[in-house]
Amino acid sequence: MLSALDGAVRDSVRSRIRNRRSIGDVAKVLIDFIASFFALVFLAPAIGVICVLLLLQDGRPLIYRHKRIGRDGRVFDCFKFRTMRRDADKVLQELLQADEAANREWKAYRKLRRDPRIHPLGQFLRVTSLDEIPQFLNVLRGEMSIVGPRPVVEEELALYGDRAHCYLSLTPGITGLWQVSGRNDTSYDDRVELDARYHATRSFSLDVWIMWRTVGVLLLQRNGR
């Protein structure tokens, strides 16, 4: 089983490298895979603890798979630790129909500050971004990158308008300009603009800066600032 996984990862790396033209693109692919592999090894104890706590909090499934749009429009399952109740979709629809303010907030940001769908442990995982640890598996599978635009669902592409090509020409990332530029405090239009800016200015040095900034953002969140 491990040998099969190892072979699949090698094939994924080779395929992505063949499709990259510049030295910077090849370096990005290699760094993605190396960083993701060591991140999963380093975080293995934390992953085990989170899995046990999720079982106690709300049972299975532990991993939430959500269809997202990847590079060139390919659909993939984006992994996260499940932070929402099992009836989350029903709870959201009832809230949006009953609360006009929440409906406006959802339309503007596609997120809610006070989201009744999220269970208590899920709230902690989201604040600390620990819910996104499984996305390192998406990177190993070649579906995501460490740095890139936030992966979107199909209906969100319409919100990109004539900027949709900026998103579709890039590999979605675990972190990116949006995450280090205000995140939930930015509108969806701002998010589209940030993705377009990353598309126009992307470089190895920019990726390093975003990763460095991400560490700072996570530390500030952890300290409650």
Contacts in CASP RR format, 6 or more apart in sequence:
PFRMAT RR
TARGET T0000
AUTHOR 0000-0000-0000
METHOD contacts of the structure
MODEL  1
MLSALDGAVRDSVRSRIRNRRSIGDVAKVLIDFIASFFALVFLAPAIGVI
CVLLLLQDGRPLIYRHKRIGRDGRVFDCFKFRTMRRDADKVLQELLQADE
AANREWKAYRKLRRDPRIHPLGQFLRVTSLDEIPQFLNVLRGEMSIVGPR
PVVEEELALYGDRAHCYLSLTPGITGLWQVSGRNDTSYDDRVELDARYHA
TRSFSLDVWIMWRTVGVLLLQRNGR
8 141 0 8 1.000
9 33 0 8 1.000
9 140 0 8 1.000
9 141 0 8 1.000
12 140 0 8 1.000
12 141 0 8 1.000
12 142 0 8 1.000
13 29 0 8 1.000
13 30 0 8 1.000
13 33 0 8 1.000
16 29 0 8 1.000
16 142 0 8 1.000
17 26 0 8 1.000
17 29 0 8 1.000
17 30 0 8 1.000
20 26 0 8 1.000
20 28 0 8 1.000
20 29 0 8 1.000
24 203 0 8 1.000
24 204 0 8 1.000
27 204 0 8 1.000
28 145 0 8 1.000
28 147 0 8 1.000
28 204 0 8 1.000
28 207 0 8 1.000
31 146 0 8 1.000
32 139 0 8 1.000
32 142 0 8 1.000
32 145 0 8 1.000
32 146 0 8 1.000
33 139 0 8 1.000
33 140 0 8 1.000
35 139 0 8 1.000
35 146 0 8 1.000
36 136 0 8 1.000
36 137 0 8 1.000
36 139 0 8 1.000
36 140 0 8 1.000
36 146 0 8 1.000
37 140 0 8 1.000
39 133 0 8 1.000
39 136 0 8 1.000
40 47 0 8 1.000
40 133 0 8 1.000
40 136 0 8 1.000
40 137 0 8 1.000
40 140 0 8 1.000
43 133 0 8 1.000
46 130 0 8 1.000
46 133 0 8 1.000
47 133 0 8 1.000
50 81 0 8 1.000
50 125 0 8 1.000
50 130 0 8 1.000
50 133 0 8 1.000
51 62 0 8 1.000
53 121 0 8 1.000
54 62 0 8 1.000
54 81 0 8 1.000
54 82 0 8 1.000
54 121 0 8 1.000
55 62 0 8 1.000
57 119 0 8 1.000
57 120 0 8 1.000
57 121 0 8 1.000
57 122 0 8 1.000
58 82 0 8 1.000
58 85 0 8 1.000
58 86 0 8 1.000
58 119 0 8 1.000
58 121 0 8 1.000
61 82 0 8 1.000
62 81 0 8 1.000
62 82 0 8 1.000
63 79 0 8 1.000
63 80 0 8 1.000
63 81 0 8 1.000
63 82 0 8 1.000
63 134 0 8 1.000
64 79 0 8 1.000
64 80 0 8 1.000
64 81 0 8 1.000
64 82 0 8 1.000
64 83 0 8 1.000
64 84 0 8 1.000
65 77 0 8 1.000
65 78 0 8 1.000
65 79 0 8 1.000
66 77 0 8 1.000
66 78 0 8 1.000
66 80 0 8 1.000
66 153 0 8 1.000
67 75 0 8 1.000
67 76 0 8 1.000
67 77 0 8 1.000
67 78 0 8 1.000
67 153 0 8 1.000
67 154 0 8 1.000
68 75 0 8 1.000
68 76 0 8 1.000
68 77 0 8 1.000
68 78 0 8 1.000
68 151 0 8 1.000
68 152 0 8 1.000
68 153 0 8 1.000
68 172 0 8 1.000
69 75 0 8 1.000
69 151 0 8 1.000
69 152 0 8 1.000
69 153 0 8 1.000
69 154 0 8 1.000
69 156 0 8 1.000
69 157 0 8 1.000
69 167 0 8 1.000
69 168 0 8 1.000
69 172 0 8 1.000
70 76 0 8 1.000
70 143 0 8 1.000
70 151 0 8 1.000
70 168 0 8 1.000
70 171 0 8 1.000
70 172 0 8 1.000
71 168 0 8 1.000
71 169 0 8 1.000
71 170 0 8 1.000
71 171 0 8 1.000
71 172 0 8 1.000
72 168 0 8 1.000
72 169 0 8 1.000
73 168 0 8 1.000
74 143 0 8 1.000
75 154 0 8 1.000
76 138 0 8 1.000
76 141 0 8 1.000
76 143 0 8 1.000
76 144 0 8 1.000
78 135 0 8 1.000
78 138 0 8 1.000
78 143 0 8 1.000
78 144 0 8 1.000
78 151 0 8 1.000
78 172 0 8 1.000
79 134 0 8 1.000
79 135 0 8 1.000
79 137 0 8 1.000
79 138 0 8 1.000
80 131 0 8 1.000
80 132 0 8 1.000
80 134 0 8 1.000
80 135 0 8 1.000
81 122 0 8 1.000
81 125 0 8 1.000
81 130 0 8 1.000
81 131 0 8 1.000
81 133 0 8 1.000
81 134 0 8 1.000
83 118 0 8 1.000
83 119 0 8 1.000
83 121 0 8 1.000
83 122 0 8 1.000
83 123 0 8 1.000
83 125 0 8 1.000
83 126 0 8 1.000
83 131 0 8 1.000
84 117 0 8 1.000
84 118 0 8 1.000
84 119 0 8 1.000
84 122 0 8 1.000
85 91 0 8 1.000
85 117 0 8 1.000
85 118 0 8 1.000
85 119 0 8 1.000
88 117 0 8 1.000
91 116 0 8 1.000
91 117 0 8 1.000
92 106 0 8 1.000
92 117 0 8 1.000
95 102 0 8 1.000
95 112 0 8 1.000
95 116 0 8 1.000
96 102 0 8 1.000
96 103 0 8 1.000
96 106 0 8 1.000
97 103 0 8 1.000
102 112 0 8 1.000
105 111 0 8 1.000
105 112 0 8 1.000
105 113 0 8 1.000
106 112 0 8 1.000
108 187 0 8 1.000
108 188 0 8 1.000
109 184 0 8 1.000
109 186 0 8 1.000
109 187 0 8 1.000
109 188 0 8 1.000
110 156 0 8 1.000
110 188 0 8 1.000
111 184 0 8 1.000
113 184 0 8 1.000
118 126 0 8 1.000
122 131 0 8 1.000
124 130 0 8 1.000
125 131 0 8 1.000
127 221 0 8 1.000
128 218 0 8 1.000
128 221 0 8 1.000
128 222 0 8 1.000
129 218 0 8 1.000
129 221 0 8 1.000
132 174 0 8 1.000
135 144 0 8 1.000
135 173 0 8 1.000
135 174 0 8 1.000
136 174 0 8 1.000
138 144 0 8 1.000
139 145 0 8 1.000
139 146 0 8 1.000
139 174 0 8 1.000
142 171 0 8 1.000
143 171 0 8 1.000
143 172 0 8 1.000
144 151 0 8 1.000
144 171 0 8 1.000
144 172 0 8 1.000
144 173 0 8 1.000
144 174 0 8 1.000
145 171 0 8 1.000
145 172 0 8 1.000
145 173 0 8 1.000
145 174 0 8 1.000
146 173 0 8 1.000
146 174 0 8 1.000
146 175 0 8 1.000
146 207 0 8 1.000
146 211 0 8 1.000
147 173 0 8 1.000
147 174 0 8 1.000
147 175 0 8 1.000
147 176 0 8 1.000
147 207 0 8 1.000
147 210 0 8 1.000
147 211 0 8 1.000
148 170 0 8 1.000
148 171 0 8 1.000
148 172 0 8 1.000
148 173 0 8 1.000
148 175 0 8 1.000
148 176 0 8 1.000
148 198 0 8 1.000
149 166 0 8 1.000
149 167 0 8 1.000
149 170 0 8 1.000
149 172 0 8 1.000
149 173 0 8 1.000
149 176 0 8 1.000
149 178 0 8 1.000
149 195 0 8 1.000
149 198 0 8 1.000
149 199 0 8 1.000
150 172 0 8 1.000
150 173 0 8 1.000
150 176 0 8 1.000
150 178 0 8 1.000
150 179 0 8 1.000
150 191 0 8 1.000
150 195 0 8 1.000
151 172 0 8 1.000
151 173 0 8 1.000
152 160 0 8 1.000
152 167 0 8 1.000
152 172 0 8 1.000
156 188 0 8 1.000
157 164 0 8 1.000
157 167 0 8 1.000
157 168 0 8 1.000
159 188 0 8 1.000
159 192 0 8 1.000
160 166 0 8 1.000
160 167 0 8 1.000
160 192 0 8 1.000
160 195 0 8 1.000
161 192 0 8 1.000
163 192 0 8 1.000
163 193 0 8 1.000
163 195 0 8 1.000
163 196 0 8 1.000
166 195 0 8 1.000
166 196 0 8 1.000
166 198 0 8 1.000
166 199 0 8 1.000
166 200 0 8 1.000
167 195 0 8 1.000
167 199 0 8 1.000
169 199 0 8 1.000
170 195 0 8 1.000
170 198 0 8 1.000
170 199 0 8 1.000
170 202 0 8 1.000
175 210 0 8 1.000
175 211 0 8 1.000
175 214 0 8 1.000
176 194 0 8 1.000
176 198 0 8 1.000
176 210 0 8 1.000
176 214 0 8 1.000
177 194 0 8 1.000
177 195 0 8 1.000
177 197 0 8 1.000
177 198 0 8 1.000
177 210 0 8 1.000
178 186 0 8 1.000
178 191 0 8 1.000
178 194 0 8 1.000
178 195 0 8 1.000
179 210 0 8 1.000
179 214 0 8 1.000
179 217 0 8 1.000
180 210 0 8 1.000
180 213 0 8 1.000
180 214 0 8 1.000
180 217 0 8 1.000
181 190 0 8 1.000
181 194 0 8 1.000
183 217 0 8 1.000
186 194 0 8 1.000
198 206 0 8 1.000
END
